[in-house]
Amino acid sequence: MKPIIAAEGLSKRYRIGGSLAHNSLRDTVAGFIRAPFRKMRGNGARTVWALDDVSFEIAPGEVVGLIGRNGAGKSTLLKILSQITRPTKGRVALNGRVGSLLEVGTGFHSELTGRENVFLNGAILGMTRVEIQKKFDEIVAFAETEQFLDTPVKHYSSGMTVRLAFAVAAHLEPEIMIIDEVLAVGDVAFQKKCLGKMDEVARAGRTVLFVSHDLNAVNSLCERALLLHEGKIAISGPTADVTRYYLDHSNNMYSPITWSPLPSSEVSEVSLNTINVEQNGALTSAINCREPFIIHLEYEVRKPIRGSRFFLVFRDHKGELIFSTSDYDVISDEAAVRRLGSFRSSIEVPGGLLKSGSYYGSLGVDIKDDRIVFAADDAVHFDVFEPEDDLLATRHKRPGAIAPLLTWNISELTSNHE
């Protein structure tokens, strides 16, 4: 059977570096962290290969998952398959009409209304106005945006936009559906509705390429998966085998972040050396949801600081705040001077708390009501997974940012058997 998607030697090179203006604290901090590497390579730009010789085939009607860390090359691959960007080398053959949902509002014009954008997207997919009209009511009903149809999309929330975008992509019947993590935008009920629709689309014989950090969703929806690592396909095959390989080899594939020493002219009061995650006595980035784990920080205090605090802020792959913690919780005297020297802080996170998925921790040191001493966005990353024998796996589908295992003590107040 002729493949509906055939990629051969896909490679994509990007040029990075050069002088960039920092418009925010995040940009400034990122520039600070990258400064040693800019000095090593000089002021000129350099190139990186986001994809490197990627080849694969997908048969008509297959549902294929694409997994891997942020920066593995997934988004670049999807943009090439969606014909948004061209590969530097290699070729891809698409033997069908492609419907893509890569980010909120992809293919939507912000000044047009929801109604107008439905017809615009249908036209982009090569459908006639009559064909779109036949599906229109079904699209609107699925998206649950009837009362906002004649409102410009620029006034939609991100949740409303993705509802309508997914409904268009799913109902206008492209032969190939490419769905990125943006599917996770919105409430739990709508996510389940979307997954149900994708399963229906797959059973109807259409091809789905599904990208997600939720390995449970990938396992339940996809029969085959590809794991991308540093722009290459690390492994492909049955989904269960690929996700198990990803979790088992995560420690070897991804290393903890280590900061290079800075020149004395750039030394601040605090210098972070390493940050890593430990579970059951071993450094890891794949966390069993049932077991506690520890986050270790090693840092050096180079100048005395009065009233400072360390804090960690954790977000999920959607950027939503999950929890935060600070050593203010254990420091009784906020005015105490943090003395000079090298230190290690260890933060224990209890088991049975987090849902499966990817988490990113941003680290900072500040002086209360004064200034930020040190900050590093996404300084630590780990994936939480459910063991294959976890009978409580359904708790991860509950609403809410976390899924704690809480104790219920039930006692009978009166007896009906007396």
C-alpha positions in Angstrom: 0.0 0.0 0.0 1.3 3.4 -0.9 2.1 5.5 2.2 0.0 8.6 2.8 3.1 10.3 4.4 6.6 9.5 3.3 9.6 11.4 4.7 13.0 10.8 3.4 16.2 12.4 4.9 14.4 15.4 6.4 16.8 17.9 7.9 16.2 21.5 9.0 18.9 24.0 9.8 18.3 27.2 11.7 20.7 30.1 12.2 20.8 31.4 15.7 22.9 33.9 17.7 23.8 37.5 17.0 22.7 40.6 18.9 19.2 40.4 20.4 17.4 43.0 22.3 16.1 41.9 25.8 12.6 43.3 26.3 11.6 41.4 29.5 13.1 39.9 32.6 12.7 36.5 31.0 14.7 37.6 27.9 17.4 39.2 30.2 17.8 36.1 32.3 17.9 33.9 29.2 20.6 36.1 27.7 22.5 36.0 31.0 22.5 32.2 30.9 23.6 32.0 27.3 26.3 34.6 27.7 29.2 32.2 28.3 28.3 30.3 25.1 28.1 33.5 23.0 31.6 34.4 24.2 33.0 31.0 23.2 31.7 31.2 19.7 32.2 35.0 19.2 29.6 37.5 18.2 28.7 35.8 14.9 25.6 33.7 14.4 25.8 29.9 14.3 23.6 27.2 13.0 21.8 24.3 14.7 20.0 21.3 13.1 16.5 21.0 14.5 16.0 17.9 12.4 18.8 15.6 11.2 18.1 13.0 8.5 14.6 11.9 9.6 12.9 9.2 7.5 9.6 7.4 8.1 6.4 6.3 6.4 2.8 6.4 7.6 0.2 4.2 6.0 -3.4 5.5 5.2 -5.6 5.1 8.3 -2.8 4.8 10.8 -2.9 6.8 14.1 0.7 7.6 15.0 2.0 9.3 18.1 5.0 11.6 18.1 6.7 12.0 21.5 9.9 13.6 22.9 11.1 16.4 25.0 10.7 20.1 24.2 13.5 20.9 21.7 13.6 17.4 20.3 12.4 18.6 16.9 8.7 17.8 17.0 7.4 21.2 16.1 9.8 21.6 13.3 8.7 18.3 11.8 5.1 19.2 12.1 5.6 22.5 10.3 7.4 20.8 7.5 4.5 18.2 7.2 2.0 21.0 7.3 3.9 22.8 4.6 4.5 25.9 6.8 8.2 25.7 6.4 10.6 23.9 3.9 13.3 21.4 4.9 16.9 22.3 4.4 17.5 18.8 3.0 15.4 15.8 2.2 11.8 15.5 0.9 8.3 14.7 2.1 5.5 13.3 0.0 1.9 13.9 1.2 -0.7 11.9 -0.6 -3.8 13.5 0.9 -5.3 16.8 2.1 -3.8 17.9 5.4 -5.6 19.5 8.3 -3.3 20.9 11.0 -3.9 22.2 14.5 -0.4 23.2 15.6 -1.1 26.1 17.9 -4.1 28.2 19.1 -5.6 30.0 16.1 -3.5 28.3 13.4 -5.1 29.3 10.1 -7.5 31.8 11.7 -7.6 35.5 10.8 -8.1 37.5 14.0 -10.2 40.2 12.3 -12.7 37.7 10.9 -15.6 36.3 12.8 -15.8 32.6 13.8 -18.3 32.0 11.0 -16.0 33.6 8.4 -13.0 31.6 9.7 -14.8 28.3 9.3 -15.4 29.0 5.6 -11.8 30.4 5.2 -10.3 27.2 6.7 -12.6 25.0 4.5 -11.4 26.9 1.4 -7.8 26.4 2.4 -8.5 22.7 2.6 -9.9 22.8 -0.9 -13.6 22.4 -0.1 -16.4 24.2 -1.9 -18.8 26.5 -0.1 -21.6 23.9 -0.4 -19.4 21.2 1.2 -18.5 23.5 4.1 -22.2 24.5 4.6 -23.2 20.9 4.9 -20.8 20.5 7.8 -21.3 23.9 9.4 -24.0 23.1 11.9 -22.1 20.0 13.1 -18.9 22.1 13.5 -20.6 24.8 15.6 -22.4 22.3 17.8 -19.1 20.4 18.5 -17.2 23.6 19.3 -20.0 24.9 21.6 -19.4 28.5 20.3 -22.9 29.3 18.8 -23.4 32.6 20.5 -19.9 33.9 19.5 -20.1 32.9 15.8 -20.4 36.5 14.5 -17.7 37.9 16.9 -14.2 38.5 15.6 -11.8 35.8 16.7 -9.5 38.3 18.3 -12.0 38.6 21.1 -12.1 34.8 21.7 -10.3 33.3 24.6 -7.6 30.7 23.8 -10.1 27.9 24.9 -12.8 29.2 22.5 -10.4 29.5 19.7 -9.0 26.0 20.0 -12.5 24.6 20.3 -13.5 26.1 17.0 -10.1 25.3 15.4 -10.3 21.6 16.4 -13.9 21.3 15.3 -13.0 22.7 11.8 -10.0 20.4 11.5 -11.9 17.3 12.6 -15.2 17.9 10.6 -13.9 19.2 7.2 -12.5 15.7 6.6 -8.9 16.1 5.6 -7.3 12.8 4.8 -4.4 13.6 7.2 -5.0 15.2 10.6 -2.0 16.7 12.4 -2.8 17.5 16.1 -0.2 19.1 18.4 -0.3 19.5 22.2 -2.6 22.5 21.8 -5.4 19.9 22.1 -4.7 20.1 25.9 -6.1 23.7 25.9 -9.5 23.9 27.5 -11.5 21.9 30.1 -11.2 18.2 30.8 -14.7 17.5 29.4 -13.7 19.0 26.0 -10.4 17.2 25.9 -12.2 13.9 26.3 -14.6 15.0 23.6 -11.7 15.8 21.3 -10.0 12.4 22.0 -13.3 10.7 21.3 -13.6 12.5 18.0 -10.0 11.7 17.0 -10.8 8.0 17.7 -13.9 8.3 15.5 -11.8 9.9 12.8 -9.3 7.1 12.9 -11.9 4.4 12.8 -13.3 6.2 9.7 -10.0 5.4 7.9 -8.3 8.8 8.1 -4.7 9.3 9.2 -3.9 11.0 12.4 -0.5 12.2 13.6 -0.9 13.1 17.3 1.7 14.9 19.4 1.4 15.0 23.2 3.4 14.9 26.4 0.5 12.9 27.9 1.9 9.3 27.4 -1.4 7.8 28.6 -3.3 9.6 25.8 -0.7 8.5 23.3 -1.0 4.9 24.5 -4.8 4.9 24.4 -5.1 6.6 21.0 -2.1 5.5 18.9 -1.1 2.1 17.6 2.4 3.2 16.6 4.7 6.0 17.9 7.9 7.8 17.0 10.3 9.1 19.6 12.3 12.2 18.5 15.6 13.0 20.4 17.9 15.8 19.3 16.4 16.0 15.9 16.7 12.3 15.1 14.3 9.4 15.5 15.5 7.4 18.5 13.0 4.6 18.1 9.8 3.8 16.3 7.3 0.9 16.7 4.3 -0.2 18.7 3.3 2.7 21.1 3.7 0.7 24.3 7.2 -0.3 23.3 8.2 3.3 22.4 6.8 4.9 25.5 8.4 2.3 27.7 11.8 2.9 26.0 11.3 6.6 26.5 10.8 6.2 30.2 13.5 3.5 30.7 16.2 5.5 28.8 15.2 9.0 29.9 18.1 9.2 32.3 20.7 8.4 29.6 19.1 10.6 27.0 18.8 13.7 29.0 21.4 15.1 31.5 20.8 17.4 34.4 21.6 21.1 33.7 25.0 22.3 34.9 26.0 25.9 34.7 29.5 26.9 33.6 31.4 29.2 36.0 31.0 32.8 35.1 33.9 35.3 34.8 34.5 37.2 38.0 33.2 40.4 36.4 29.8 38.8 36.0 29.5 37.1 39.4 26.3 37.9 41.4 25.7 37.1 45.0 24.5 33.6 44.1 25.9 31.1 41.6 23.8 28.0 40.7 26.0 25.0 40.0 23.6 22.1 39.4 19.9 21.1 39.7 18.7 17.5 39.4 16.0 15.1 40.4 16.4 11.9 42.4 14.0 9.0 43.0 14.8 5.8 44.9 18.4 6.8 45.2 19.1 7.4 41.5 19.2 10.6 39.4 16.4 10.5 36.9 14.0 12.6 34.8 11.3 9.9 34.6 9.2 10.0 37.8 6.9 7.2 39.1 3.8 9.0 40.2 3.4 6.7 43.2 6.8 7.4 44.7 8.2 10.5 46.4 11.2 12.2 44.7 13.8 14.8 45.7 14.9 17.9 43.8 18.6 18.8 44.6 20.1 22.3 44.2 23.8 23.0 44.5 24.8 26.6 44.7 27.5 29.0 45.9 26.9 32.1 47.9 29.7 34.5 46.9 28.5 37.7 48.6 26.5 38.1 51.8 22.8 38.5 51.3 20.3 39.7 53.9 16.7 38.5 53.7 17.0 36.4 50.6 15.0 33.3 49.6 15.3 30.5 47.1 12.0 29.6 45.3 10.9 27.0 42.7 7.9 27.5 40.5 6.6 24.4 38.6 4.4 24.6 35.5 3.0 21.8 33.3 3.6 21.5 29.6 0.7 24.0 29.0 2.5 26.6 31.1 -0.1 26.5 33.9 1.1 27.0 37.4 1.0 23.7 39.4 2.8 24.5 42.6 5.6 26.5 44.1 7.9 26.2 47.1 10.4 28.3 48.9 13.0 27.9 51.6 11.2 30.7 53.5 9.0 27.8 54.6 11.9 26.6 56.9 13.8 29.9 57.5 12.4 31.4 60.7 14.3 34.7 60.5 13.9 36.4 57.1 16.5 39.0 58.0 19.2 36.5 58.6 22.3 36.9 56.4 22.9 34.0 54.0 26.6 33.3 54.7 29.3 32.7 52.2 30.0 29.1 51.0 28.8 26.2 49.0 25.4 24.7 49.8 23.0 21.9 48.8 19.3 22.2 49.2 17.0 19.2 48.8 13.2 19.4 48.4 11.1 16.3 48.8 7.9 16.1 46.7 5.5 13.4 48.1 4.3 10.5 45.9 0.7 10.2 44.8 0.4 13.9 44.1 1.1 14.8 40.5 -0.7 13.8 37.4 1.2 12.1 34.6 2.8 14.5 32.1 5.8 16.9 31.8 6.7 19.5 34.4 9.1 22.4 34.2 10.6 24.2 37.2 11.9 27.8 37.2 14.4 28.7 39.9 14.9 32.0 41.5 16.6 33.9 44.3 15.2 37.2 45.4 15.2 39.6 48.3 11.7 40.3 49.5 10.2 43.5 48.2 13.5 44.5 46.7 15.0 42.7 43.7 15.7 39.4 41.9 19.2 38.2 42.6 19.2 35.1 40.2 16.6 33.5 37.9 16.6 30.6 35.5 13.5 29.7 33.5 12.8 25.9 33.0 15.9 25.1 35.0 14.7 21.6 35.7 12.4 19.2 33.8 10.9 15.8 34.6 8.2 13.5 33.2 5.7 11.9 35.6 4.3 8.5 34.5 2.0 5.9 35.7 3.3 2.4 36.2 1.7 -0.1 33.9 0.1 -2.0 36.8 -1.3 1.2 38.4 -5.0 0.4 39.0 -5.5 4.0 40.1 -4.5 5.4 36.7 -8.0 6.8 36.1 -7.4 9.4 38.9 -5.1 11.2 36.5 -8.2 12.0 34.4 -9.9 13.9 37.2 -10.3 17.7 36.9 -7.7 19.8 38.6 -4.0 20.4 38.4 -3.0 17.6 40.8 -4.4 14.2 41.6 -3.5 13.5 45.3 -4.2 10.2 47.0 -6.0 11.3 50.1 -7.1 9.1 53.0 -10.8 8.7 53.5 -11.8 7.3 57.0 -15.3 6.0 56.9 -17.2 5.2 60.0 -20.8 4.3 60.6 -22.7 6.7 62.9 -25.8 4.7 63.3 -26.6 1.0 62.6 -29.7 -0.1 60.7 -29.2 -3.7 61.7 -30.2 -3.4 65.4 
